[in-house]
Amino acid sequence: MRHSHFVRVVMLFFIFFLGGCVVHTYKKPVPNERTTDTAGLSELDAGPISWHQGDWWRYSDDYALRVQNVVGELGTLVRQDNTSDWVRRKGLFRDGSQSGNILRKVIYRSPNPKNFFPLEDGKSVTFKREYLANKILRVHETSWKVEGRETIEVPAGTFNCWILIWNSKSLTSNWKGVEKWWYSPTVGNFVRMEFKYGDAPPSSRVLMSYKRRG
């Protein structure tokens, strides 16, 4: 009897002791957050786009660009999926291009579109550009506008981006074009783009991989 009483006392002691020592801590789970407030992200404070020879970008529709050469602010980007096509840009702004058998060369801009930089929410620039396409003069009114900022995830990674809207319309025909860029200063190019040109159906492309030394 004494032995069983002793065992019962010992068991109660251990139950009480262990129960008093085990602490259950409840930590409220932190939800996964995806924010469009990137105001504090220093990589978005970059200035105008600069090109570096050898940089390249490959997109989801097999569209790929490589910087073939750089002269001053002008970078010539050659399509790797179709090496006969290229675009030459002075920073962000198109200076000339070759697409199929159409050669384009910008010959006039007004006002200076470089005033678009540094980028700020709501900032915009509108200018007229004239260019020759197969010796035929074209006149367009073109604008760029900063629509906002967003952090987005694409196959190449997660990037903090400016959302830029490009609109261009012919002043001599009914042609219109629009592009929506998610532009990452880290990548040095768009990581996603939605676009529509003329009567063609809308389309989009996202960044799959890239190499950048700048």
C-alpha positions as CSV (number, residue, x, y, z in Angstrom):
1,M,0.0,0.0,0.0
2,R,2.8,2.4,1.0
3,H,4.6,1.5,-2.2
4,S,1.7,2.2,-4.4
5,H,1.0,5.5,-2.6
6,F,4.6,6.5,-3.1
7,V,4.5,5.7,-6.8
8,R,1.3,7.7,-7.2
9,V,2.9,10.7,-5.4
10,V,6.0,10.5,-7.7
11,M,3.8,10.3,-10.8
12,L,1.8,13.3,-9.8
13,F,5.0,15.2,-9.1
14,F,6.4,14.6,-12.5
15,I,3.1,15.4,-14.2
16,F,2.9,18.7,-12.3
17,F,6.6,19.5,-12.9
18,L,6.5,18.7,-16.6
19,G,3.2,20.4,-17.1
20,G,4.6,23.5,-15.5
21,C,7.8,23.5,-17.6
22,V,6.3,23.1,-21.1
23,V,5.6,26.4,-22.6
24,H,3.4,26.6,-25.7
25,T,4.2,29.7,-27.7
26,Y,1.8,30.8,-30.4
27,K,3.3,33.0,-33.0
28,K,0.8,34.6,-35.4
29,P,1.8,33.6,-39.0
30,V,3.0,36.4,-41.2
31,P,1.2,36.3,-44.6
32,N,3.1,36.4,-47.8
33,E,3.0,40.0,-48.9
34,R,3.3,41.4,-52.4
35,T,3.4,45.2,-52.4
36,T,3.3,47.8,-55.1
37,D,4.8,50.4,-52.8
38,T,8.4,50.4,-53.8
39,A,9.1,54.0,-52.9
40,G,12.0,53.1,-50.7
41,L,13.8,50.8,-53.2
42,S,17.0,52.5,-54.2
43,E,17.4,50.6,-57.5
44,L,14.4,52.5,-58.9
45,D,16.4,55.8,-58.5
46,A,18.5,55.0,-61.6
47,G,18.9,57.6,-64.3
48,P,18.5,57.2,-68.1
49,I,19.1,53.8,-69.7
50,S,22.7,53.2,-70.7
51,W,23.7,50.4,-73.1
52,H,26.8,48.1,-72.7
53,Q,28.2,46.0,-75.5
54,G,27.5,42.3,-75.0
55,D,24.5,42.6,-72.8
56,W,21.5,40.5,-73.9
57,W,17.9,39.7,-73.0
58,R,15.8,36.7,-74.0
59,Y,12.0,36.7,-73.8
60,S,9.1,34.2,-73.6
61,D,8.2,34.4,-77.3
62,D,11.8,33.7,-78.4
63,Y,12.4,37.4,-79.0
64,A,16.0,38.1,-78.0
65,L,18.2,41.2,-78.1
66,R,21.9,41.7,-77.8
67,V,23.8,45.0,-77.7
68,Q,26.1,44.7,-80.7
69,N,27.9,48.1,-80.3
70,V,27.7,51.4,-78.4
71,V,28.7,54.8,-79.7
72,G,28.1,57.5,-77.1
73,E,24.5,57.2,-76.0
74,L,23.5,55.2,-79.0
75,G,23.2,51.4,-78.5
76,T,22.5,49.1,-81.4
77,L,20.5,46.1,-80.3
78,V,20.4,43.1,-82.7
79,R,17.6,40.5,-82.6
80,Q,19.2,37.1,-81.9
81,D,16.1,35.3,-83.2
82,N,16.4,37.2,-86.5
83,T,19.8,38.8,-86.9
84,S,18.7,40.9,-89.9
85,D,16.5,43.0,-87.6
86,W,17.9,45.6,-85.2
87,V,16.9,48.7,-83.2
88,R,19.1,51.6,-82.3
89,R,18.2,53.5,-79.2
90,K,19.6,56.7,-77.6
91,G,18.9,55.6,-74.1
92,L,15.2,54.7,-74.0
93,F,14.3,56.5,-77.2
94,R,14.3,54.8,-80.6
95,D,16.7,56.4,-83.1
96,G,16.4,53.9,-85.9
97,S,15.6,50.3,-86.8
98,Q,15.6,47.6,-89.4
99,S,12.6,45.3,-89.5
100,G,12.2,43.0,-92.5
101,N,12.9,45.1,-95.5
102,I,11.9,48.4,-93.8
103,L,14.7,50.7,-92.7
104,R,13.7,53.5,-90.4
105,K,15.8,56.5,-89.4
106,V,14.6,59.2,-87.0
107,I,15.5,62.6,-88.3
108,Y,13.8,65.1,-86.0
109,R,12.4,65.3,-82.4
110,S,10.7,68.1,-80.6
111,P,10.8,68.8,-77.7
112,N,13.8,66.9,-76.2
113,P,12.4,63.6,-74.8
114,K,15.4,63.2,-72.5
115,N,13.5,65.4,-70.1
116,F,11.6,62.3,-69.2
117,F,14.4,61.4,-66.8
118,P,14.8,61.1,-63.9
119,L,11.7,59.0,-63.7
120,E,8.9,60.0,-61.2
121,D,5.4,58.9,-60.6
122,G,3.0,60.6,-63.1
123,K,5.8,62.1,-65.2
124,S,5.3,62.3,-68.9
125,V,6.8,63.6,-72.1
126,T,5.3,64.1,-75.5
127,F,7.2,64.8,-78.7
128,K,6.9,64.8,-82.4
129,R,9.3,62.5,-84.4
130,E,9.8,62.4,-88.1
131,Y,11.5,59.4,-89.7
132,L,12.3,58.0,-93.1
133,A,10.9,54.5,-93.8
134,N,12.1,53.2,-97.2
135,K,12.6,56.8,-98.3
136,I,9.0,57.8,-97.3
137,L,8.7,60.5,-94.6
138,R,6.5,59.5,-91.6
139,V,5.4,61.8,-88.9
140,H,4.4,60.5,-85.5
141,E,3.3,62.1,-82.2
142,T,4.8,60.0,-79.4
143,S,4.5,60.0,-75.6
144,W,6.0,58.2,-72.6
145,K,4.3,58.3,-69.2
146,V,5.2,56.8,-65.8
147,E,2.1,55.0,-64.7
148,G,3.5,53.8,-61.4
149,R,5.8,51.2,-59.8
150,E,5.4,47.5,-59.1
151,T,7.4,44.5,-58.0
152,I,6.7,41.6,-60.4
153,E,8.0,38.0,-60.7
154,V,8.9,36.6,-64.1
155,P,10.9,33.5,-65.1
156,A,14.2,35.5,-64.9
157,G,13.5,36.6,-61.3
158,T,11.7,39.1,-59.2
159,F,12.2,42.8,-60.0
160,N,11.3,46.2,-58.9
161,C,9.9,48.1,-61.9
162,W,8.7,51.3,-63.2
163,I,5.5,51.0,-65.3
164,L,6.0,53.0,-68.5
165,I,3.4,53.6,-71.1
166,W,4.4,54.4,-74.7
167,N,1.9,55.7,-77.2
168,S,2.5,56.7,-80.8
169,K,0.2,57.7,-83.5
170,S,0.7,58.7,-87.1
171,L,-0.1,62.2,-88.1
172,T,-0.5,61.2,-91.7
173,S,-2.5,57.9,-91.3
174,N,-4.7,56.0,-88.9
175,W,-1.9,53.9,-87.5
176,K,-1.5,53.8,-83.7
177,G,0.8,51.8,-81.4
178,V,0.9,51.2,-77.6
179,E,3.5,49.5,-75.3
180,K,3.3,49.0,-71.6
181,W,6.7,48.3,-70.1
182,W,7.6,47.0,-66.7
183,Y,11.1,48.5,-66.8
184,S,13.8,47.4,-64.3
185,P,16.9,49.6,-63.9
186,T,18.6,46.4,-62.6
187,V,17.9,44.5,-65.8
188,G,18.4,47.6,-68.0
189,N,15.4,46.8,-70.1
190,F,11.8,45.7,-69.7
191,V,11.0,42.5,-67.8
192,R,7.5,42.4,-69.2
193,M,5.8,44.2,-72.1
194,E,2.3,44.3,-73.4
195,F,1.9,45.8,-76.8
196,K,-0.3,46.4,-79.8
197,Y,0.7,47.9,-83.2
198,G,-1.8,49.0,-85.8
199,D,-4.4,46.3,-86.7
200,A,-2.3,43.4,-85.3
201,P,-3.7,41.6,-82.3
202,P,-2.4,42.5,-78.8
203,S,0.5,40.5,-77.4
204,S,3.0,40.3,-74.6
205,R,6.4,39.0,-73.6
206,V,8.2,38.4,-70.3
207,L,11.9,38.1,-69.5
208,M,13.3,34.5,-69.4
209,S,17.0,35.2,-68.9
210,Y,19.5,38.1,-69.3
211,K,23.1,39.1,-69.0
212,R,24.1,42.6,-68.0
213,R,27.4,44.1,-67.1
214,G,26.3,47.6,-66.5
